[in-house]
Amino acid sequence: MNEWSLLIFTFMMNATIGLALTTGLFARRLSHYLNAESYYRFMLLALFVICGLAGLGSIASITHLGVPLNAPNAIRNVFSAWLSREVAVTAIFVGGLGVTFLWLWRTRKLSMLLLSTSILIGLFDIYCMASIYRHTSILTWMDPNTYVMFFGAMLTLGAAIFFLLIKVLQRIGNKLGIEIPPASFPMRWKWQLWGIMAFSLIGRLLYQPFYEQYLTSTLYSQKSVTFPLSPIQVYYSIGSLRTTCWILATFAVLACGYSLVKFLAPKNQDKSTESIFALGCVIAIISDFMLRYVFYSIH
């Protein structure tokens, strides 16, 4: 597998856009959960982290070009090539995040209009990114499963990283002027984050039989020579790795769900089960990275 730069780029951008989306969904509620100064500093830090992830992903993508000075050439065919569209939309998305960050920094007020616009551009960026692979001559990518996997990863990564960010700031936030209540993370929020992760996992798993059927059918309907020549054999050749990835992803969601159900027990009302939820989030991130590795391996 020699696509590490692209793997890191797409994974980072999925995480970036997912975190931006989740932060946007919880922005209003956070304004009531935190005091004004802590809310301002938290949102500033969250946007900084989002921009940082996008920056790291962009650096990884530039290394794929071989010669970084060739980067401007990638947007010459924006009206005809998905790659050019993806590069242009990514730049606009990162620029939108930067403007949102600067607006918050100068006015001390979060512009939901700017943040929402950036998120919508980010969602279109995911579509463009997946379309690059969907519209290729590589049979294992020429299926809607590519969109399902990219958008699914975005949802899982966004929810998992958002929760972990909150938990980290509960411990060290006071050093940054962010006072987060030491009490447990609001239960309703955890259920909602778990719901996002569960929806992402179930949606991707339910589509896998259709994807396998598609790969099998290419043996009989293939009209031109594309790669891999026998996609279903390539798919089965990494069966153990794929199974491990799905087991880890399922375990992550079950662990998060278990922590929520365990907290409902009367004897656990005074105990925090968030460490289990946090562990599930970490495993979810690892499993999605492995699934992205699988994606680049089946070609």
C-alpha positions as CSV (number, residue, x, y, z in Angstrom):
1,M,0.0,0.0,0.0
2,N,1.8,3.1,-1.3
3,E,-1.0,5.7,-0.8
4,W,-0.1,6.8,2.7
5,S,-0.2,10.6,1.9
6,L,-3.7,10.3,0.4
7,L,-4.8,8.1,3.3
8,I,-3.7,10.6,5.9
9,F,-5.2,13.5,3.9
10,T,-8.6,12.0,3.4
11,F,-8.7,10.7,7.0
12,M,-7.7,14.1,8.4
13,M,-10.2,15.9,6.2
14,N,-13.0,13.5,7.3
15,A,-12.0,14.2,10.9
16,T,-11.9,17.9,10.3
17,I,-15.2,18.2,8.6
18,G,-16.8,15.8,11.1
19,L,-15.5,17.8,14.1
20,A,-16.7,21.0,12.5
21,L,-20.2,19.5,11.9
22,T,-20.4,18.2,15.5
23,T,-19.1,21.4,17.0
24,G,-21.7,23.3,15.0
25,L,-24.5,21.0,16.1
26,F,-23.6,21.5,19.8
27,A,-22.5,25.2,19.6
28,R,-25.8,26.6,20.9
29,R,-26.0,24.1,23.7
30,L,-22.4,24.8,24.7
31,S,-23.2,28.5,25.1
32,H,-25.7,27.5,27.9
33,Y,-23.4,24.8,29.4
34,L,-20.3,27.1,29.7
35,N,-19.9,30.7,31.0
36,A,-19.4,33.4,28.4
37,E,-15.6,33.6,28.7
38,S,-15.2,29.8,28.7
39,Y,-17.5,29.4,25.7
40,Y,-15.5,32.0,23.8
41,R,-12.2,30.3,24.6
42,F,-13.6,26.8,23.9
43,M,-15.0,27.7,20.5
44,L,-11.7,29.5,19.6
45,L,-9.8,26.5,20.6
46,A,-12.1,24.1,18.7
47,L,-11.8,26.1,15.5
48,F,-8.1,26.2,16.0
49,V,-8.0,22.4,16.3
50,I,-10.2,22.0,13.3
51,C,-8.0,24.3,11.2
52,G,-4.9,22.4,12.5
53,L,-6.3,19.1,11.4
54,A,-7.1,20.6,8.0
55,G,-3.6,22.0,7.8
56,L,-2.0,18.7,8.6
57,G,-4.2,16.9,6.0
58,S,-3.3,19.5,3.4
59,I,0.4,19.1,4.0
60,A,0.0,15.3,3.6
61,S,-1.8,15.8,0.3
62,I,0.9,18.1,-1.1
63,T,3.6,15.5,-0.4
64,H,1.6,13.2,-2.8
65,L,2.4,15.6,-5.6
66,G,6.1,14.8,-5.5
67,V,7.0,18.4,-6.2
68,P,5.0,20.8,-4.0
69,L,5.3,23.6,-6.5
70,N,3.0,21.6,-8.8
71,A,0.1,22.2,-6.4
72,P,-1.4,25.1,-8.3
73,N,-1.7,22.9,-11.4
74,A,-4.2,20.7,-9.5
75,I,-6.9,23.3,-9.9
76,R,-6.6,24.0,-13.6
77,N,-9.5,21.7,-14.6
78,V,-12.0,22.7,-11.9
79,F,-14.9,22.5,-14.4
80,S,-14.1,19.0,-15.7
81,A,-12.1,17.1,-13.1
82,W,-13.2,16.0,-9.6
83,L,-9.6,16.3,-8.3
84,S,-9.5,20.0,-9.3
85,R,-12.9,20.6,-7.7
86,E,-11.8,18.8,-4.5
87,V,-8.7,21.0,-4.2
88,A,-10.6,24.2,-4.9
89,V,-13.4,23.3,-2.4
90,T,-10.9,22.2,0.3
91,A,-9.2,25.6,-0.1
92,I,-12.5,27.4,0.2
93,F,-13.5,25.3,3.2
94,V,-10.3,26.0,5.1
95,G,-10.6,29.6,4.2
96,G,-14.1,29.7,5.5
97,L,-12.9,28.2,8.8
98,G,-10.2,30.8,9.0
99,V,-12.6,33.6,8.5
100,T,-14.9,32.1,11.2
101,F,-11.9,31.9,13.6
102,L,-10.9,35.5,12.9
103,W,-14.4,36.8,13.3
104,L,-14.7,35.1,16.6
105,W,-11.3,36.3,17.7
106,R,-12.0,39.9,16.8
107,T,-15.7,40.2,17.8
108,R,-15.7,37.6,20.6
109,K,-19.0,36.4,19.0
110,L,-19.4,33.1,17.1
111,S,-21.0,33.7,13.7
112,M,-23.3,30.7,13.1
113,L,-23.8,31.9,9.6
114,L,-20.0,31.7,8.8
115,L,-19.7,28.4,10.7
116,S,-22.7,26.8,9.0
117,T,-21.6,28.0,5.6
118,S,-18.1,26.5,6.2
119,I,-19.7,23.2,7.3
120,L,-21.9,23.0,4.1
121,I,-18.8,23.6,2.0
122,G,-17.1,20.9,4.0
123,L,-19.8,18.4,3.3
124,F,-19.6,19.2,-0.4
125,D,-15.8,18.7,0.0
126,I,-16.4,15.2,1.2
127,Y,-18.6,14.5,-1.8
128,C,-15.9,15.8,-4.2
129,M,-13.2,13.8,-2.4
130,A,-15.2,10.6,-2.7
131,S,-16.2,11.3,-6.3
132,I,-12.5,11.3,-7.2
133,Y,-12.4,7.6,-6.4
134,R,-15.9,6.9,-7.5
135,H,-15.2,8.1,-11.0
136,T,-12.0,6.2,-11.7
137,S,-11.2,3.0,-13.6
138,I,-10.6,1.1,-10.4
139,L,-13.6,-1.3,-10.0
140,T,-13.4,-1.6,-6.2
141,W,-14.0,2.2,-5.9
142,M,-16.6,2.6,-8.7
143,D,-19.5,2.0,-6.4
144,P,-21.7,4.2,-4.0
145,N,-19.9,2.4,-1.2
146,T,-17.1,5.0,-1.6
147,Y,-19.6,7.7,-0.6
148,V,-21.0,5.6,2.3
149,M,-17.5,5.0,3.7
150,F,-16.4,8.6,3.5
151,F,-19.5,10.2,5.0
152,G,-19.7,7.4,7.6
153,A,-16.1,8.0,8.7
154,M,-16.8,11.8,8.9
155,L,-19.7,11.2,11.3
156,T,-17.9,8.8,13.6
157,L,-14.7,10.8,13.7
158,G,-16.5,14.0,14.4
159,A,-18.5,12.6,17.3
160,A,-15.6,10.7,18.8
161,I,-13.1,13.6,18.6
162,F,-15.6,16.1,19.9
163,F,-16.2,14.0,23.1
164,L,-12.5,13.5,23.6
165,L,-11.9,17.2,23.2
166,I,-14.4,18.0,25.9
167,K,-12.9,15.4,28.3
168,V,-9.4,16.7,27.8
169,L,-10.5,20.2,28.5
170,Q,-12.3,19.1,31.6
171,R,-8.8,18.1,32.9
172,I,-6.6,20.9,31.6
173,G,-9.1,23.5,30.5
174,N,-8.4,25.7,33.5
175,K,-4.9,26.3,32.3
176,L,-6.4,27.8,29.1
177,G,-9.1,29.8,30.9
178,I,-11.8,27.3,30.0
179,E,-13.9,26.3,33.0
180,I,-15.8,23.1,32.1
181,P,-18.1,21.7,34.9
182,P,-16.3,18.8,36.5
183,A,-19.6,16.9,36.7
184,S,-20.4,14.3,34.1
185,F,-20.9,15.3,30.5
186,P,-24.6,15.9,29.9
187,M,-26.3,12.5,29.5
188,R,-28.5,13.6,26.6
189,W,-25.4,14.8,24.7
190,K,-23.7,11.5,25.1
191,W,-26.7,9.6,23.8
192,Q,-26.8,11.9,20.8
193,L,-23.1,11.4,20.1
194,W,-23.5,7.7,20.5
195,G,-26.5,7.8,18.1
196,I,-24.3,9.5,15.5
197,M,-21.6,6.8,15.8
198,A,-24.2,4.0,15.8
199,F,-26.0,5.4,12.7
200,S,-22.6,5.6,10.9
201,L,-21.6,2.1,11.8
202,I,-25.0,0.5,11.0
203,G,-25.3,2.4,7.8
204,R,-21.9,1.2,6.5
205,L,-22.4,-2.3,7.7
206,L,-25.8,-2.6,6.0
207,Y,-24.4,-1.5,2.7
208,Q,-21.5,-4.1,2.7
209,P,-23.6,-7.0,1.2
210,F,-24.7,-4.7,-1.7
211,Y,-21.0,-3.8,-2.2
212,E,-19.9,-7.4,-2.2
213,Q,-22.7,-8.2,-4.7
214,Y,-21.4,-5.4,-6.9
215,L,-17.9,-6.8,-6.8
216,T,-19.1,-10.3,-7.6
217,S,-21.2,-9.0,-10.6
218,T,-18.2,-7.3,-12.2
219,L,-16.8,-10.8,-13.0
220,Y,-19.7,-11.2,-15.5
221,S,-20.5,-7.6,-16.6
222,Q,-17.0,-6.1,-17.0
223,K,-16.8,-4.5,-20.5
224,S,-13.3,-3.0,-20.3
225,V,-10.1,-3.9,-18.7
226,T,-9.8,-2.1,-15.4
227,F,-8.0,-2.7,-12.1
228,P,-8.1,-4.9,-10.2
229,L,-8.8,-7.5,-12.8
230,S,-10.6,-9.7,-10.2
231,P,-11.9,-7.3,-7.6
232,I,-13.8,-9.8,-5.6
233,Q,-10.7,-11.9,-5.1
234,V,-8.8,-8.8,-3.9
235,Y,-11.7,-8.0,-1.6
236,Y,-11.6,-11.5,-0.1
237,S,-7.7,-11.5,0.1
238,I,-7.8,-9.0,3.0
239,G,-10.9,-10.6,4.6
240,S,-9.2,-11.0,8.0
241,L,-8.1,-7.4,8.1
242,R,-11.6,-6.2,7.1
243,T,-13.2,-8.4,9.7
244,T,-10.9,-7.0,12.4
245,C,-11.8,-3.5,11.4
246,W,-15.5,-4.1,11.6
247,I,-15.2,-5.9,14.9
248,L,-13.2,-3.0,16.4
249,A,-15.7,-0.5,15.1
250,T,-18.6,-2.5,16.5
251,F,-16.9,-3.0,19.8
252,A,-16.3,0.8,20.0
253,V,-20.0,1.6,19.5
254,L,-21.0,-1.2,21.9
255,A,-18.5,0.1,24.5
256,C,-20.0,3.6,24.3
257,G,-23.5,2.2,24.5
258,Y,-22.6,0.0,27.5
259,S,-21.2,3.1,29.4
260,L,-24.6,4.8,28.9
261,V,-26.7,1.9,29.9
262,K,-24.5,1.1,32.9
263,F,-24.9,4.7,34.2
264,L,-28.7,4.2,34.2
265,A,-28.4,1.6,37.0
266,P,-29.3,3.1,40.4
267,K,-26.1,1.9,42.0
268,N,-24.0,3.8,39.3
269,Q,-25.8,7.1,39.5
270,D,-23.0,8.6,41.5
271,K,-20.2,7.0,39.4
272,S,-18.9,8.2,36.1
273,T,-18.8,5.7,33.3
274,E,-17.3,8.3,30.9
275,S,-13.9,6.5,30.8
276,I,-15.6,3.6,29.0
277,F,-17.2,6.0,26.6
278,A,-13.8,7.7,26.0
279,L,-12.2,4.3,25.4
280,G,-14.9,3.5,22.8
281,C,-14.2,6.8,21.1
282,V,-10.4,6.1,20.8
283,I,-11.1,2.6,19.4
284,A,-13.6,4.1,16.9
285,I,-10.9,6.4,15.6
286,I,-8.4,3.6,15.3
287,S,-10.9,1.4,13.5
288,D,-11.8,4.1,11.0
289,F,-8.1,4.7,10.3
290,M,-7.8,0.9,9.6
291,L,-10.9,1.0,7.4
292,R,-9.4,3.7,5.4
293,Y,-6.3,1.6,5.0
294,V,-8.5,-1.2,3.7
295,F,-10.1,1.2,1.3
296,Y,-6.7,2.0,-0.3
297,S,-5.6,-1.7,-0.2
298,I,-8.4,-3.1,-2.4
299,H,-7.2,-1.8,-5.7
